[in-house]
């Protein structure tokens, strides 16, 4: 009798209610739609992403996408936010090192890899892929969250006296702008050879470390 009661208790705890199952289904559907939009953009560019084409790829009515995202701008915002989550995960996967110069190199490599592995998301986040979408407070906060590893590294280097500049966000923005510049030129076709682009990128990382980090430490 006691065993039966225990089983009933476990079963009751593991039951997924209809409202919960409905929410889980909606979240899975939302993520699949975002991935479908990213795939279309990878194949046809941002101009190829329309509600109708995404619906066709998902084999669902356009009404479902409108209900979940509102319009194309809403879909672009979700692509942006999902990209931020992927970038944050990429940075978090980099093992922290005591040598902050090497750690910054590793984070720089993770940023390059993100731009190559998730180019569609990168262009939504940093390449102005959708002219109708302008990042608002929630989107900008997501970028700040994604860059936490870089911000923490620069802040620690300043506190240790390894970097003379006292404003960590200034240093982060200068590093970010420099590295983004090389990537954006490459993705825009101005540096067509990837090997050349990567060489310039690595040199930029080295130059930034030389500029900001004290050479006597």
C-alpha positions in Angstrom: 0.0 0.0 0.0 2.8 2.3 0.9 4.6 1.5 -2.4 1.5 2.2 -4.4 1.1 5.6 -2.7 4.7 6.5 -3.4 4.2 5.6 -7.1 1.1 7.8 -7.3 3.0 10.7 -5.7 5.8 10.4 -8.3 3.3 10.1 -11.2 1.5 13.2 -9.9 4.7 15.2 -9.8 5.7 14.1 -13.3 2.4 15.0 -15.0 2.6 17.8 -17.5 -0.7 19.7 -17.4 -2.4 20.9 -20.6 -1.6 24.6 -20.0 2.1 23.7 -19.4 2.2 21.5 -22.4 0.6 24.2 -24.5 3.2 26.7 -23.4 6.0 24.2 -24.1 4.6 23.6 -27.6 4.4 27.4 -28.3 8.0 27.9 -27.2 9.3 25.1 -29.4 7.2 26.4 -32.3 8.6 29.9 -31.7 12.2 28.7 -31.7 11.6 26.6 -34.9 10.1 29.7 -36.7 13.2 31.8 -35.6 15.5 29.1 -37.0 13.5 28.9 -40.2 13.8 32.7 -40.7 17.6 32.5 -40.0 17.9 29.7 -42.6 16.0 31.7 -45.2 18.3 34.7 -44.5 21.3 32.5 -44.9 20.1 31.2 -48.2 18.5 34.4 -49.7 19.7 37.3 -47.6 17.5 39.5 -45.3 15.4 40.6 -48.3 14.3 37.0 -48.7 12.8 36.9 -45.2 9.1 37.5 -45.3 6.2 36.2 -43.2 4.9 34.3 -46.2 8.2 32.6 -47.0 8.8 31.7 -43.3 5.3 30.3 -43.2 6.0 28.3 -46.4 9.2 26.9 -44.9 7.4 25.9 -41.7 4.4 24.6 -43.7 2.0 26.5 -41.5 -0.5 29.4 -42.0 0.9 32.9 -41.9 -1.6 33.6 -39.1 0.4 31.5 -36.7 3.5 33.6 -37.3 1.6 36.8 -37.0 0.1 35.6 -33.7 3.5 34.7 -32.3 5.5 37.7 -33.5 3.1 40.4 -34.6 4.9 41.4 -37.8 8.3 41.1 -39.5 9.8 43.6 -37.1 8.7 41.4 -34.2 10.3 38.4 -35.9 13.5 40.4 -36.5 13.6 41.3 -32.8 13.3 37.7 -31.8 16.2 36.8 -34.2 18.2 39.5 -32.5 17.5 38.2 -29.0 18.1 34.6 -30.0 21.4 35.7 -31.5 22.4 37.4 -28.2 21.7 34.1 -26.3 23.9 32.2 -28.8 26.7 34.8 -28.4 26.5 34.7 -24.6 26.7 30.9 -24.7 29.7 31.1 -27.0 31.5 33.4 -24.6 30.5 31.3 -21.6 32.0 28.2 -23.2 35.4 29.8 -23.2 37.4 28.6 -20.2 38.6 31.5 -18.0 42.4 31.9 -17.7 44.5 33.7 -15.2 46.5 35.2 -18.0 44.0 37.9 -19.1 45.8 38.6 -22.4 45.4 34.9 -23.5 41.8 34.9 -22.2 41.0 38.0 -24.3 42.5 36.2 -27.3 40.3 33.2 -26.7 37.2 35.4 -26.3 38.2 37.1 -29.6 38.4 33.7 -31.3 34.9 32.9 -29.9 33.5 36.1 -31.4 35.0 35.3 -34.8 33.7 31.7 -34.6 30.2 33.1 -33.8 30.3 35.4 -36.8 31.1 32.4 -39.0 28.9 29.8 -37.4 25.9 32.1 -36.9 26.3 34.6 -39.7 22.5 35.2 -40.1 22.2 36.1 -36.5 25.3 38.2 -36.5 24.0 40.3 -39.4 20.7 40.9 -37.6 22.5 41.9 -34.5 25.3 44.0 -35.9 24.9 44.3 -39.7 21.5 46.1 -40.0 20.0 43.2 -41.9 16.5 44.5 -41.3 16.2 48.2 -42.0 12.8 48.3 -40.3 14.2 46.9 -37.0 15.9 49.3 -34.6 17.3 47.8 -31.3 15.3 49.1 -28.3 16.1 48.9 -24.6 15.4 45.2 -24.3 17.6 44.4 -27.3 20.5 46.6 -26.1 20.3 45.0 -22.7 20.6 41.6 -24.3 23.8 42.7 -26.0 25.2 44.0 -22.7 24.4 40.6 -21.1 26.0 38.7 -24.0 29.2 40.7 -23.5 29.5 40.1 -19.8 32.6 37.9 -20.1 34.4 40.6 -22.0 33.3 43.3 -19.7 34.3 41.3 -16.6 37.8 40.6 -18.1 38.5 44.2 -18.9 37.2 45.3 -15.5 39.5 42.8 -13.8 42.5 43.9 -15.8 41.8 47.6 -14.8 41.5 46.6 -11.2 44.8 44.7 -11.3 46.5 47.7 -12.9 47.2 45.7 -16.1 45.1 48.2 -18.2 45.7 51.9 -17.4 42.4 53.2 -18.8 39.9 53.5 -16.0 36.6 53.2 -18.0 36.0 49.5 -18.7 33.0 50.2 -21.1 35.2 52.5 -23.1 37.8 49.8 -23.6 35.1 47.1 -24.3 33.5 49.4 -27.0 36.9 50.1 -28.6 37.8 46.4 -28.7 34.3 45.5 -30.0 34.3 48.2 -32.7 37.7 47.2 -34.0 36.9 43.5 -34.2 33.5 44.0 -35.6 35.0 46.3 -38.3 37.1 43.4 -39.7 34.2 41.0 -39.6 31.7 43.4 -41.2 34.1 44.2 -44.0 34.5 40.4 -44.6 30.8 39.6 -44.5 30.1 42.7 -46.7 32.4 41.3 -49.4 35.1 43.9 -49.0 37.6 41.3 -47.8 36.6 38.3 -49.9 39.3 35.9 -48.8 38.4 34.4 -45.4 42.1 33.6 -44.7 43.0 37.2 -45.3 40.2 38.4 -43.1 41.2 36.1 -40.3 44.8 37.3 -40.5 43.6 40.9 -40.2 41.3 39.9 -37.4 44.1 38.2 -35.4 46.4 41.1 -36.0 43.7 43.5 -34.7 43.4 41.4 -31.5 47.2 41.6 -31.0 47.2 45.3 -31.6 44.4 45.9 -29.1 46.2 43.9 -26.5 49.4 45.8 -27.2 47.5 49.1 -27.0 45.6 48.5 -23.7 47.7 46.0 -21.7 50.8 47.2 -20.0 53.9 45.5 -21.5 55.7 45.2 -18.2 53.1 42.8 -16.7 
